[in-house]
Amino acid sequence: MMENKATALKTKSDLAFLLSISFPMIISQGTDTVMLFVDRLFLSRLGTEYIAPAMSGGLTSFVIISLFLGITGYVNAIVAQYYGANLRTRCSSALAQAVYLSFAGYPVLIFASPLVKHLFIVVGHTDSQVLLEYSYFSVLIFGSLFSLLRNSLAGFFIGIGKTRIVMTASIIGMCVNIPLNYLLIFGKLFFPRLEIIGAAIGTIGGNIVSAGILIVVYLSRHYRHCFKTSRNWKPDIPLLKKLLYYGFPSGIEGFLNVFAFNLFLQLFHSVSEDVAAAVTITFNYDMVAFIPMVGLNMATTSVVGRHMGAGDIKGAEKATWLALRVAWVYAGSMMLLFVFGAPFLVRVFLPEAASAFQGNVVSLAEVMLRLAAFYTLADATQLVTSGALKGAGDTHWIMRATVTAHWIMAVISFFMIKVFSFQPVVIWIFFIFFVISLGCLLVVRFRGGTWKRIRLV
């Protein structure tokens, strides 16, 4: 009896610790969701023709940046393992290498961005779509350095478990971003009316503020004393190689997976303007479910990394199952929202569905949003298990497995859309089946236990 009580108390303690790490990250990622959502909501007031380009241009910019976001963001796992092994100064050295990689990656992003315009043209977007989405994309890429720096600094704080700092920086960045977007999109007060370009500038402004807050805290007295943050800025080749060895697969995985997803989205957008609008509205709400769970993914990576660094394999495994339960609770609430709230949610973006065009968009978006409820649990599962595997260092397998799965999905989608002209709902059901399959694949890998034998530190 006493043993059962002790086990229950330990479980509650573990859950409290996990929530203390993950909840601020869920809120932090939630602020990004709010910023993207409000961005597109503001732009929808300019006309339905702005909805799809905002998503297309924004997602494509994320595709291009994701390679370096994945590499630099893996500093989370490395810092967590060093922190778990009580090697504090190595934590700040790892962050320094991530900052160097951020600056190294920025010129690559700038030089690669003109190629994207041709992608929009090749997949069959109209001239008006290309003009809007490339304008949005190019401004976001210009400010991508601040996204990379914010990502690296956030990885350090997540790795040591100080996620409230990341949350605070994100909330303040959001509070700058939303009013700035409003002023620049609509040309209020003394600001020019920049429409979709104004939305991109507002996003950059929010990232600058968030990154600035993180660097100020990083260089504050406490962190200078405990982690030697003001001294450990020297290049460390062995540590840089470690970050690249484990982080590069993570970056390639993110880049190729989001590239495949973006290709799927661009193909969907090429069907017709009403389908493009319906898909964009659906994914705007899907982000409400998905992006906060990315915060739980990051927190799981940190917690598992700390356990692995301390040699506590059972603790890493237990933390992962606890994280899964938390994710399922959140995903379940999103399922109910999508099933029962679809009509209201869709009409937030299309308040006056009087025209035949908007009527078609509303009916299709409602069906797609209700169907999206079926894969929210799978999304939660794959995010938590992939976060755990990354925390343990199993990045090479994740890269091979998930990239293969995503590109099989993209190729099949191409034939379904361009060759066989399947109905949009059929294509959407196929995509849902893919997400569910991916979630099952990652659970099987985690249960297999290969990750238990990997050592980063």
Secondary structure, DSSP 8 states (H G I E B T S, - for coil): -HHHHHHHHHHHHHHHHHHHHHHHHHHHHHHHHHHHHHHHHHHHTT-GGGHHHHHHHHHHHHHHHHHHHHHHHTHHHHHHHHHHTT-HHHHHHHHHHHHHHHHHHHHHHHHHTHHHHHHHHHTT--HHHHHHHHHHHHHHHHTHHHHHHHHHHHHHHHHTT-HHHHHHHHHHHHHHHHHHHHHHHHT-TTS---THHHHHHHHHHHHHHHHHHHHHHHTSHHHHHHH-TTT--S--HHHHHHHHHHHHHHHHHHHHHHHHHHHHHHHHHTT-HHHHHHHHHHHHHHHHHHHHHHHHHHHHHHHHHHHHHTT-HHHHHHHHHHHHHHHHHHHHHHHHHHHHHHHHHHHHH-S-TTSHHHHHHHHHHHHHHHHHGGGHHHHHHHHHHHHHHHHHT-HHHHHHHHHHHHHHHHHHHHIIIIIS---HHHHHHHHHHHHHHHHHHHHHHHHHTGGGG----
